[in-house]
Amino acid sequence: MSDAKITLAIFDMDGLMLDTESVSLLAWNEVNRRFGIEIPKDVLESLYGCNREVCRQRMTKALGETFRFDEAIEIHNAFSAAYTDAHGVALKPGLLEMLGFLDENKIRKCVATSTGKARARHLLSQIGIAERFDHIIGGDEIKNGKPDPEIFLKSAAAFHKNPSECIVLEDSIAGIEAAYKGGFHSICIPDLAQPDSITRERASAVCANLLEAIAYMKKFI
């Protein structure tokens, strides 16, 4: 992929900007408690970065057609919302510095998250950064969730950009796969799950945090 000048940065939200994946694990523990089951760790890790319908498909495949997905996801979402509303949500290290770097270099910013748009805007507003983004696309605004590239292609189209002019910032394997399929530059910044060898090959770079990602992005300025 060429080192074209980047004019749009596309951000995932959960696990990349906000420390919400740890809250999600607590929520799944609540599902386990209520259902009297133990959802395997690898199944939960396969959900990172995925919207509701992809989660449904993966959980049903792993846990069987009798798994009460709709009930489980409502328990999960209610717990997550109550927890973050009560305790707030932490920013991931380097986020504010990254936003400042992009502003200084006049690079536009879009959020492309598997979380529903209203919830995403609420969380970003809660910590005072919603208005720092030019656009937000939620998982409820697309048909095909990550690892399909639809949400990233829709993000680029909203700014009339080609994928080669964009860079995707992601923590999840599904997100990096979606960026790769769509022809985007991407930086993987792992959260709870570490990228496998295929993900490392598909990402333009793998960085420990958003501060480290700034140094990589300077090559595109």
C-alpha positions in Angstrom: 0.0 0.0 0.0 1.4 3.4 -0.9 2.3 6.0 1.6 -0.3 8.5 0.3 -1.0 11.6 2.4 -3.6 10.9 5.0 -6.5 13.3 5.3 -9.0 11.3 7.3 -8.5 9.3 10.5 -11.3 6.7 11.3 -11.5 5.7 14.9 -13.1 2.7 16.5 -14.4 3.5 20.0 -14.6 0.6 22.4 -11.2 -0.5 23.5 -9.5 2.0 21.3 -10.6 5.3 22.7 -12.6 4.3 25.7 -11.8 1.6 28.3 -15.1 -0.1 27.8 -14.1 -3.6 26.9 -13.3 -4.4 30.6 -16.8 -3.2 31.5 -18.1 -5.5 28.8 -16.4 -8.5 30.4 -18.1 -7.5 33.7 -21.4 -7.4 31.9 -20.9 -10.9 30.4 -20.1 -12.1 33.9 -23.5 -10.9 34.9 -25.0 -12.8 32.0 -23.1 -15.9 33.2 -24.5 -15.4 36.7 -28.1 -14.9 35.5 -28.0 -17.8 33.1 -25.9 -20.2 35.3 -23.3 -20.8 32.5 -19.7 -19.9 31.7 -19.2 -18.4 28.3 -15.7 -19.4 27.1 -13.1 -16.7 27.0 -12.3 -17.3 23.3 -16.0 -16.8 22.4 -16.1 -13.5 24.2 -12.8 -12.4 22.6 -14.3 -13.2 19.1 -17.0 -10.5 19.8 -14.6 -7.6 20.1 -15.3 -5.0 17.5 -18.5 -6.7 16.2 -22.0 -5.3 16.1 -25.1 -7.0 17.4 -25.8 -9.3 14.5 -22.3 -10.5 14.1 -22.3 -11.2 17.8 -25.5 -13.1 17.4 -24.1 -15.3 14.7 -20.8 -16.0 16.5 -22.5 -16.8 19.9 -25.2 -19.0 18.3 -22.5 -20.9 16.4 -20.4 -21.4 19.5 -23.1 -22.0 22.1 -25.9 -23.5 20.1 -29.2 -22.5 18.7 -30.8 -22.7 22.2 -28.6 -19.9 23.5 -31.0 -17.0 24.4 -29.0 -14.3 22.6 -31.5 -11.5 22.7 -32.1 -11.9 26.4 -28.3 -12.1 27.0 -27.5 -9.0 25.0 -30.2 -7.0 26.8 -28.7 -8.0 30.2 -25.2 -7.2 28.9 -26.2 -3.8 27.5 -28.2 -2.8 30.6 -25.4 -3.7 32.9 -22.8 -1.8 30.8 -24.9 1.3 30.5 -25.7 1.4 34.3 -22.0 0.8 35.1 -20.6 3.5 32.8 -23.3 6.0 33.8 -22.5 5.4 37.5 -18.7 5.2 37.3 -17.9 7.1 34.1 -15.5 5.7 31.5 -11.8 6.1 31.3 -9.9 7.4 28.2 -7.3 5.2 26.7 -3.7 6.5 27.0 -2.7 9.0 24.3 -6.2 9.8 23.0 -6.2 13.5 23.7 -2.7 13.8 22.3 -3.8 12.0 19.2 -6.8 14.3 18.7 -4.5 17.3 19.2 -2.0 15.9 16.6 -4.7 15.4 14.1 -6.1 18.9 14.7 -2.7 20.5 14.3 -2.3 18.7 10.9 -5.8 19.4 9.7 -6.7 15.7 9.4 -10.4 15.1 9.8 -11.8 12.6 12.3 -14.6 10.1 12.1 -15.9 7.5 14.6 -16.8 4.2 13.2 -18.1 2.0 16.0 -20.1 -1.2 16.3 -21.9 0.4 19.2 -25.2 2.1 18.3 -24.9 5.7 17.3 -27.0 7.2 20.1 -25.0 5.3 22.8 -21.7 6.1 21.2 -22.5 9.8 21.1 -23.7 9.6 24.7 -20.4 8.1 25.9 -18.3 10.5 23.9 -20.3 13.4 25.2 -20.0 12.2 28.7 -16.3 12.6 28.6 -16.4 15.8 26.5 -15.0 14.7 23.2 -18.0 14.1 20.9 -17.6 17.5 19.3 -14.0 16.9 18.4 -15.1 14.5 15.7 -16.5 15.5 12.3 -18.8 12.5 12.0 -20.0 9.5 13.9 -21.3 6.2 12.3 -22.8 3.6 14.6 -23.2 -0.1 14.2 -27.0 0.4 13.9 -26.5 2.4 10.7 -24.9 -0.4 8.6 -26.1 -3.7 7.3 -22.8 -5.7 7.6 -20.7 -5.4 10.7 -17.0 -5.8 11.1 -15.1 -7.7 9.7 -17.0 -6.5 6.7 -15.5 -3.2 5.6 -18.9 -1.5 5.1 -18.6 0.9 8.1 -15.2 2.1 7.0 -16.2 2.5 3.4 -19.3 4.5 4.5 -17.0 6.7 6.7 -14.7 7.4 3.8 -17.7 8.1 1.5 -19.1 10.6 4.0 -15.9 12.7 3.4 -15.6 11.9 -0.3 -12.3 10.1 0.4 -10.6 7.1 -1.2 -9.5 4.4 1.3 -5.9 5.2 0.4 -6.4 8.7 1.9 -7.6 7.3 5.2 -6.1 5.5 8.2 -8.2 3.3 10.5 -7.3 3.1 14.2 -8.5 -0.2 15.7 -7.9 -2.5 18.7 -9.8 -5.6 17.4 -9.0 -8.3 15.0 -12.3 -7.9 13.3 -11.6 -4.2 12.8 -8.2 -4.7 11.3 -9.7 -7.4 9.0 -12.4 -4.9 7.9 -9.8 -2.2 7.2 -7.7 -4.6 5.2 -10.6 -5.8 3.1 -11.5 -2.2 2.4 -8.0 -1.2 1.2 -7.4 1.1 4.2 -4.2 1.9 6.0 -4.6 0.7 9.6 -2.9 0.8 13.0 -3.7 -1.9 15.5 -3.5 -0.8 19.1 -4.4 -4.0 21.1 -6.6 -3.8 24.2 -7.7 -7.1 25.9 -7.0 -9.5 23.0 -3.6 -9.6 21.3 -3.5 -9.6 17.5 -2.7 -12.9 15.8 0.0 -13.3 13.1 -2.5 -12.7 10.3 -3.8 -9.4 11.9 -0.2 -8.2 12.4 0.5 -8.8 8.7 -2.7 -7.0 7.6 -2.2 -3.9 9.8 0.1 -1.2 8.6 1.5 -1.0 12.1 0.9 -2.4 15.6 1.5 0.1 18.4 1.3 -0.2 22.1 -0.9 2.9 22.5 -2.1 5.9 20.8 1.0 7.9 21.7 3.1 5.4 19.8 0.7 5.6 16.9 1.3 9.3 16.6 4.9 8.7 15.8 3.9 6.2 13.1 1.4 8.5 11.5 4.0 11.3 11.0 5.2 9.4 7.9 1.8 10.3 6.2 1.9 14.0 7.0 
